[in-house]
Amino acid sequence: MRTNPVWLVLAGLFGLTATMLGAYGAHGLGATGISPERLAAYHSAVEYQFFHALALLMLGWCAPRRR
């Protein structure tokens, strides 16, 4: 089975941004004095970014490649 490289590249970019934003949230936002409610919302947004990266990865593996 051939994979679709466009979706795999997008999945990698989404995963990269989710990792970078998660690291910033864990190490940078805590020192700014942000409220716990906003920090929880930020955490949820980063989780959703990771879920979308996984969905794009599955799409890249399962989607047929155009010829």
C-alpha positions as CSV (number, residue, x, y, z in Angstrom):
1,M,0.0,0.0,0.0
2,R,1.3,3.4,-0.9
3,T,1.0,6.3,1.5
4,N,0.0,9.8,0.6
5,P,3.0,12.1,1.4
6,V,1.0,15.3,1.5
7,W,-1.0,14.1,4.5
8,L,2.0,12.7,6.2
9,V,3.9,16.0,5.9
10,L,0.9,17.9,7.3
11,A,0.7,15.4,10.2
12,G,4.3,16.0,10.9
13,L,3.8,19.8,10.9
14,F,0.7,19.5,13.1
15,G,2.7,17.2,15.5
16,L,5.6,19.6,15.5
17,T,3.5,22.6,16.4
18,A,1.6,20.7,19.1
19,T,4.9,19.6,20.7
20,M,6.3,23.2,20.5
21,L,3.1,24.7,21.9
22,G,2.9,22.0,24.6
23,A,6.4,22.7,25.7
24,Y,5.8,26.4,25.8
25,G,2.6,25.9,27.9
26,A,4.5,23.6,30.3
27,H,7.6,25.7,30.7
28,G,6.7,29.3,29.6
29,L,3.1,30.0,30.5
30,G,3.4,28.9,34.1
31,A,5.8,31.7,34.8
32,T,3.6,34.4,33.4
33,G,1.0,34.1,36.1
34,I,-1.8,33.0,33.8
35,S,-5.0,31.9,35.5
36,P,-5.6,28.2,36.0
37,E,-8.7,28.3,33.8
38,R,-6.8,29.8,30.9
39,L,-4.0,27.3,31.4
40,A,-6.5,24.4,31.3
41,A,-8.0,25.8,28.1
42,Y,-4.6,26.1,26.6
43,H,-3.8,22.5,27.6
44,S,-7.1,21.3,25.9
45,A,-6.2,23.2,22.7
46,V,-2.8,21.5,22.6
47,E,-4.4,18.1,23.1
48,Y,-6.8,18.8,20.2
49,Q,-3.8,19.8,18.1
50,F,-2.2,16.4,18.9
51,F,-5.4,14.6,18.0
52,H,-5.6,16.3,14.7
53,A,-2.0,15.3,14.0
54,L,-2.9,11.7,14.7
55,A,-6.0,12.0,12.4
56,L,-3.9,13.4,9.6
57,L,-1.3,10.6,10.1
58,M,-4.0,8.0,9.8
59,L,-5.4,9.8,6.7
60,G,-1.9,9.7,5.2
61,W,-1.7,6.0,5.7
62,C,-5.2,5.1,4.5
63,A,-5.9,7.6,1.8
64,P,-5.2,6.4,-1.8
65,R,-2.4,8.1,-3.6
66,R,-3.3,10.0,-6.8
67,R,-1.4,8.9,-9.9
